[in-house]
Amino acid sequence: MRTSGKVGNFEIEESTMDDHLLESPETLIQRYPLSQQAAEAIALRRHEILEILTGKDPRLLLIVGPCSIHNIAAGREYAQRLKRLSSEVEDSFLVIMRTYFEKPRTSFGWKGLFYDPHLDGSNDITSGIHLCRSFLLELAELGLAAATEFLEPLSSNYLADLISWGSIGARTVQSPIHREIASNLPMPVGFKNRNDGNIEIAVQAAASSKEGHAFLGVGTDGRIAIKRSSGNIFPHIVLRGSEEADNFDLASQRHAVTLLERYGLPPSLIIDLSHGNSRKNFRKQAANFSELIDQIQKGNKLIRGFMLESNLLESTQEALLDRQNLHLYPYPLCNSYSNEEIAFGASLTDPCLGWQATETLIKEAAKLNTFSLSLSLSLANL
């Protein structure tokens, strides 16, 4: 509907706005219900994550998976492979799959499966929400924990019960609204440092979300409601580097811990191996991982987990098209994109490690970390 009005001597005409009502969170959850067994598994994973972050469980978190989910079939195949791998390395790592459905854009671009599931600019959000929830249900029934970034303030109402670890990203970490949302989420939430490398903003966000808040939100019935949160169970920070430099070195870790202690938060760090820490070179994630595992073997107790961007195929759809001298699609692959995958299992957004490299890397790290854990336990028993 196009509306217009007059202010003084000026005619004001607003842009066209079409409102489409969404079903309430309660209705969608009833349509895609969580089984008792899956609900108990998610509760257990959240507890295990908490135990790892506090150091009571000596294992490490490993949040691994595609930069974004754009193809459910590819996501399903990746999840099945990851589930098998997670069982093989469970003595060293608690593996959680990245299921990122919302993509923050610095300027413009595809915003994620949640918003544009058909990848054609149609923005069929209703279908997007259904696809996201149904995929998360598949993972829950598979017994694979899921992680996601909460970007749209209302999306958590539809998906949060299926998520074991949540994130607030570098672009929204300073947002009071996202801090309030995190304070009401039922899983541990990691706050990434800002794109410019500022860590203190992330620490402040974590400290804020630890407290209870009263804020406006949407109730399960879809109506505007006053939300009253009791604070997040374990807010922490994620070091992801900046546009100029990485920040996973020991000096940066110590600086982050000093800030955490200043704000009364535990000295617990997650390291994002990608983004600024890889200087946008996806293959550098492997070297980063190996370097940090070596730090842990030498006694570093500050690191409690990692984030790794990985997919079935390495690199991105767009880069693979370049290699084949094929037409590059406008609005990354949107508007011209069809249901026939150009490179099944390659990322539509940021470049990722391929599956073979991912599996080899994690298995080798697991061997080293298992040895380190065994040695620590042996020394503790002396």
Beta strands, then each sheet from edge to edge (+ up, - down):
strand 1: 4-7
strand 2: 10-13
strand 3: 60-65
strand 4: 93-98
strand 5: 145-149
strand 6: 165-168
strand 7: 189-192
strand 8: 214-218
strand 9: 224-228
strand 10: 236-239
strand 11: 269-272
strand 12: 303-309
sheet 1: 1+ 2-
sheet 2: 3+ 4+ 5+ 6+ 7+ 10+ 11+ 12+ 3+
sheet 3: 8+ 9-
end
